[in-house]
Amino acid sequence: MSTIPSVPGGARRRGFLLMLPSLLWMVGLLIIPLGLVLVMSFGRRDPDGNVIYTFTLDNYLRLLGFSRSYPCGSTPPPCFDALYLSILWRSLVLGFQTTVLTVLIGYPLAYFIARAPASRRNSYLLLVLIPLWTNFVIRLYAWMIILRSQGVLNSVLGWLAGLLNLPFQPLELLYTPGAVLLGMVYEFLPFMILPIYTSLEKINPSLYEAAADLGANPWRTLWRVTLPLSMPGIVAGTILVFVPVMGTFIVSDILGGRQVILIGNLIQRQFLDARDPAFGSAASILLMVLTLAMTLYYTRRFGFGEEITSA
Amino acid sequence: MKYAIEMRNVSKRYLTAAGTEVVAVDNVTLEILDGEFFSLLGPSGCGKTTSLRMIAGFELPTAGEIYIHGRPMDAIPPNRRPVNTVFQNYALFPHMTIGQNVAFGLEMERLPKAEITRRVGEALEMVRLAGYEKRKPHQLSGGQQQRVALARALVKRPEVLLLDEPLGALDLKLRKEMQLELKKLQREVGITFVYVTHDQEEALTMSDRIAVMNGGRVLQVGTAAEIYERPRNRFVADFIGETNFLTGTVVATMAEEHRYLVQLTGGAMLAATSEHPLRPGQQVIVAIRPEKMHLNGSQRSLYHPDTRVSIPGRVQEIVYIGTDTHYDVRLEGGPVVRVREQNRDAFAPKLGLIGESVNVGFDAAAARILVD
């Protein structure tokens, strides 16, 4: 039995018109390009770097290590090469590390802002957002200036060592996995802080008082009341951080030099340097499926946007 | 120990964002007896909730000391005080079931699981919510949530239960039911209740003793009858129930202590009691409750300064409210007073009296002389 209320024709048309811009946007800029990428990922590259549209799983097999037409180092095909799997693994580990670090750094800060007097909260949030006003790439170059061997950090350390009469060898900080992790955490921290702040700010302060009243010390209040109630914010922040970290290539390009290659760099190079869009497309699809699967698993496990109805 | 709670010269001052100082509680001294139902009554902003929060430990006094059963509380955080609170908005943990909410406080005491289960069951039974353990707070009605909050606090067996306007969010009928239920519960468990409310009727119904607060100060402490029948100043007389205020001048001091002869502005004389010493010629206010006045017909009579007082006037307005009728009468040369008569017989209300001359009569013993 249908329970859908009848909508007058005029209202329905108006609804459709309101939806039209986003519909066009989605179809033109998301669904069609995504379809093209999917089709391309089953294609093949001709010697001039053009895509031959056909149906082959070679690109996917190559990503998983089974190369049928490309040599693995000096071994001629067919051969096994774990190169792409290791890139994928490195990206996953980095995404995981970045997420954990942003939660550990962002949560206390978000809590501090959420518990600050209402008149100061907006100023604090502004401070969190100010870095986002400067271009992404420029901020990464700033980190290069800090981290390089004759950079700010090494100069300060050298000066301190000089004061203490200690021998000092400049540290190799730039172009290391650590530098990439640092850049990622720096870059994505605001996207963790904001959703956690939002969920913490919604918690009725009398719940903290109720917990204390019932005998909970501050730690137990955090574990039993604050953390569970801010879980929606942590979940949202995790998705906002983990998904882009998995795909981004600028941070690893600038702070990792050519030493730290992530799946984002792989895709970028297939489209630009290696001129193999078919293989790049397959890598994109694999990345998307992977992040989608992880996000789905994660949100099933912890719930997403599930507002806990306040009593 | 005689007192469950003692507040000694407790003050609480805040600095606002603008830098001005606000005195929320001003030099309050209170002694709350063990096992009594004690209410802090006053309008919003009178300092009653701040006083309660200082007893709970959520706020620290700027000056003065608080003792619970003789133990000073100045360095004791809320989680280590032998009191529990029922919050105005209930403050149930929304992510926990009813059972988990009630068990929370016992888990913090690290009691054995079996004992927790047993006591949670007993507490929910006490508030007639047995079988609701598995539900979430948002699945319950306001009244049920209120009872869960009560069970969650009482399951800890506190020395004192603090209640911050716990019935404020309920509708009138449910509120009346819960008032009686709370009073009954308090008698059964024998725990001291400190109850904050702005509803004077609620305070009168439930309390053994009431402290009336205004502007951060305690104006009067006493039983419901003491506060209603013998208000010490104009604020208390006005805030608790309805009162007519007549102005007058002290004419003479009478032989009995605390009794004075007062001439009202309209000319009528009466002898009434005052708690403050007065001198002849002093301007005073005479307070008299509407139900202590009555209309004694349209006939004018001479006044009797000693006990019976009768003042002529004209009926301006008649309001029928079911059990009673209010007659608003403009006294000769004086203010409008409200007379409240019970609709006892079939001839009530006397609607025909509107615009008529009447005498408003009352017993002078029911009048109180107030200074301000």
Interface residues (C-beta under 8 A of the other chain):
Chain A: P117 S119 N204 S206 L207 E209 A210 A211 A212 D213 L214 G215 A216 N217 R220 R224 V225 P228 L229 I308 T309 S310 A311
Chain B: A17 A56 G57 F58 P77 P78 N79 R80 V83 N84 T85 F87 Q88 N89 Y90 A91 L92 F93 P94 H95 F104 G105 M108 E109 K136 P137 H138 Q145 R152 A153 K156
